[in-house]
Structure formats: structure tokens, C-alpha cells
């Protein structure tokens, strides 16, 4: 990590960061965590945090809960929070699914899953985030009408995502198929790489019934 990132971890982690709560604990109180009652967006796999910081800056009426396992990415997002004065971002270190299990039902206004690991080998498909049991869990934490937004540049995974999301009885596709690229989703480094490699990017936007 850079010196600035190390300093951000030292100074800001106690204020803006937390580890995934123990499974046996009480549900995470999001209003207490953010210091206000506002719609909450869960960012699963926030990477280096550029997209999360940009969306939070453009969307101050909602709170952004970013979960990541990569320490330099967490540190970089903390640095972005400091540089841009973002009070509506909190960062969780640990497993995203364990975090979701510790959230109250109907707690989230939106869940973003942008460019998750595609686990391309068939024997690794069971590790993919977007699979029926995980989608059911994510959907249960969405408020009615809430949004599950996924994006990937891996065509086969996109098809698998679409089948899984279509099959969930509590979700409805906001578009007839893949969604047009929404302007509010910032371009990530993964998307830039996809464009350089002439790969298509697929957005899937579903709402909880």
C-alpha cells in the first residue's frame, strides 16, 4: 500500500470501517452505523473503491455500504472518502454473504454486484456469487421495489446470471433482457479492460416484487 493508503487505514478505519459481525450477533443496525435513517446501497466487491466513491458523491441522499476483502482496496476507498469528504460511506472487511446474513430483512434500497469474479472453469462455478441460494438471500434483504444490479464482461456468466435472476420468483427484470448501460454506473477498471479487449459489458437490473 502507498503511504497515503496506510495513513487512511490508520486514521479512518476506526471511524468508517468494520469487520463482518459475528453470525450469532444481533442484526446490524444501519441507522446507527451511518448516524441517520436513509436508503442504503450495498456494494459487493468494491475493489479499489473508485466507483463506490463516485456514486456516493453523486447520490448524497443514500448511504453506501461497501464490502471488500482486499486490504489495499479498502485503504484506497478510505482515502477517497477522506479526499471527497464523503459521510455516506462505510466499509466492511470480510465475506459479503456473511455480512448480508447479518442484515435485517428489507433493509436495503439496492444491491450492486459489479464485475464479480466469473470463476470461468466449470468446476469452479459453485463459487460464483450469483447463484439461486445467494440471490434469494440478497433479495430477502431488499426492500420491496428495491434493485439488484449486476454487471459483467463475461458473456457466459451474464447468461447464467440472467437465467438465475429470471428464475427467482421474487424478482422482476426491469428491462426485456439486458439493461442499457445506466449512466449512473461509473466506468470501472474492469470495464476499461473489457473495452480494450473488445468484450461486451452486460448489465442486469432487477427489482424485488
C-alpha positions, 0 to 999 in steps of 0.5 A, a space after each residue: 500500500 502507498 503511504 497515503 493508503 496506510 495513513 487512511 487505514 490508520 486514521 479512518 478505519 476506526 471511524 468508517 470501517 468494520 469487520 463482518 459481525 459475528 453470525 450469532 450477533 444481533 442484526 446490524 443496525 444501519 441507522 446507527 452505523 451511518 448516524 441517520 435513517 436513509 436508503 442504503 446501497 450495498 456494494 459487493 466487491 468494491 475493489 479499489 473503491 473508485 466507483 463506490 466513491 463516485 456514486 456516493 458523491 453523486 447520490 448524497 441522499 443514500 448511504 453506501 455500504 461497501 464490502 471488500 476483502 482486499 486490504 489495499 482496496 479498502 485503504 484506497 476507498 478510505 482515502 477517497 472518502 477522506 479526499 471527497 469528504 464523503 459521510 455516506 460511506 462505510 466499509 466492511 472487511 470480510 465475506 459479503 454473504 456473511 455480512 448480508 446474513 447479518 442484515 435485517 430483512 428489507 433493509 436495503 434500497 439496492 444491491 450492486 454486484 459489479 464485475 464479480 469474479 466469473 470463476 470461468 472453469 466449470 468446476 469452479 462455478 459453485 463459487 460464483 456469487 450469483 447463484 439461486 441460494 445467494 440471490 434469494 438471500 440478497 433479495 430477502 434483504 431488499 426492500 420491496 421495489 428495491 434493485 439488484 444490479 449486476 454487471 459483467 464482461 463475461 458473456 457466459 456468466 451474464 447468461 447464467 446470471 440472467 437465467 438465475 435472476 429470471 428464475 427467482 420468483 421474487 424478482 422482476 427484470 426491469 428491462 426485456 433482457 439486458 439493461 442499457 448501460 445506466 449512466 449512473 454506473 461509473 466506468 470501472 477498471 474492469 470495464 476499461 479492460 473489457 473495452 480494450 479487449 473488445 468484450 461486451 459489458 452486460 448489465 442486469 437490473 432487477 427489482 424485488 416484487 
